[in-house]
Amino acid sequence: MIRGFCCPFLLFVLVTANAGAQSWPSANFRHTLPIIGREQPSQVRFAHDGRVFVAEKSGAIWMYRNLLDDAPEQIANLGGSVHQYADRGLLGLELDPRFPERPYLYILYSFNGGLFSDMAPRWPATDCPNPLADFAGCVISGRLSRLTLIGNLATDEQVLIEDWYQQYPSHSIGSVRFGADGYLYVSGGDGASYLGGDWGQRGNPAWPDQRSPPDQGGAVRAQGLEVESLYSGQVWLNGTIARIDPMSGNGAPGNPIANTNASVNARRIIAYGLRNPYRFAMRPGTSEIWIGDVGWRNWEEINVVPQIGAKPELHNFGWPCFENLDHVSEYSARPLCGNLYTGNDSGGRTPVTMPFHAYPHIGNKAITAIAFRTANTWPADYKGALFFADYIDNSIRIIRDIDQDGIPDPIVGASAPAFGQGNLFAVDLTEGPGHDLFFVDINNGRVGRVSWDADPNQRNLAPSAAITMEAGSSADGPPRSVAFTAANSVDPEASALTFAWDLDGDGEYDDASGTTASNHYFVAGPEPLRISVGVRASDASGAIDVARMTISILRDSLLVDGFDSAKAE
């Protein structure tokens, strides 16, 4: 599916190599398929009210009322705007941190147009003439947009960013995620050829790159900030991680170049020098970014961008001058790469940061999903672990947090051990209900759930807890009573559920029981009070799941509907 590796088109053909039955570390693990029958799904997201959202590569977005819903509704179809050829399509989906109280969905897709004055669609939605020929390629852009969900329709597309020059059909846009700081993070690939060195000499004269200086196009766009002054207008977002305000699309306050006279894109960028950062994950409770960067000749990488702090710094991961620790021969003669190689590989505007983890190509590889697990519902050595998937290897691998300090521990001189293998085709991993690991299988059109049972002969899936407000209650406002319901909670085995409530945000589920609960909230001081309210759903076998939502209480009725209300707790 992901053509970021070295070989010709493999995207979205049913690859048969390594496509046997799935295997897991022990008989205690198993997988189930809560969602099937989708057409090339690309991402899945879970809302605290129990709803599940699935994006498809074609541009469709589906809404499930809960994990037992067998009649989902299509809430959006951007097929008229999406170029879904090869590695392109609707690839990124994220919910507002306070969804559905703030009813926003954020989408990242390959826009079948852009960069020039003509309108979409520019090319056939699922085709590209002569996609790999020199002076060809179907030039498009990428779009990051916000949709508003009203009822069962997500409409009112607000384009936050249109950028990412993409000449060739691989290394397209990637993922969109919220950090714990409430800002939106977005990734995009270099948009270049993977068949050989590409520094712009293969440019398409009919759809030219109008910004890059000579010999600075192609994959070298990923190093745009190294020679920013040479660009016409501004650098591209190709090969970068951007951190933005989710309402305006502007660079977020505190970014490394936020307080300068730099271009709009430069103020957005916090990391660059990436080839195809198709998927990334936030370390739980932080805005620290763990990136799966699809490699080329020899290496797949996991790169880490620290949380933006008081002294923010840019991070440069070296592509196309570096792949892991290696100099890339096809680009070594580029003057920009020569600058990075000086001083024992410590030169340039931003010296290169080496990967947290890299694994070699033995055959083809493509890292296509990455996620953390936070809970102790599985054995202790899985708590805090980082999981990543390789589409070509058809595997899910694990890097454990051995010392349990909340950070996975580096693996030195060895490959990460396999966690799952065979017929997975995972292009997304995420923690979901029951703190289980969910994977999106793009080839088989399904979402899988990996769970663990202490006794393999007594199988039991955890319920899916849901929390939302009763009609007439509001999430933000002056002192008031708020009524909650867990009625959309479901159990896969149809077990009767019991509920316990944390209404005061102290983390203890001792304030109420039953499907509904309410509480009166007030604020004593001048500052708004934000409370994370939770419900714990338990089945007859003792398996649990928790859902939480945030409410705010103001001293008076003046409520500003600004970005601050979107920040995650």
PyMOL commands that set and color helices and strands:
alter all, ss='L'
color gray80, all
select helices_A, chain A and resi 218-230+264-268+335-345+380-382+433-435+563-566
alter helices_A, ss='H'
color red, helices_A
select strands_A, chain A and resi 29-35+41-46+52-56+60-64+73-77+90-95+104-111+140-150+153-166+173-178+184-188+240-244+269-272+279-282+289-293+299-305+315-316+322-323+326-327+357-360+367-372+386-390+395-399+418-421+426-431+437-441+446-452+468-469+476-477+480-485+498-502+512-513+516-521+529-538+544-553
alter strands_A, ss='S'
color yellow, strands_A
deselect
rebuild
show_as cartoon
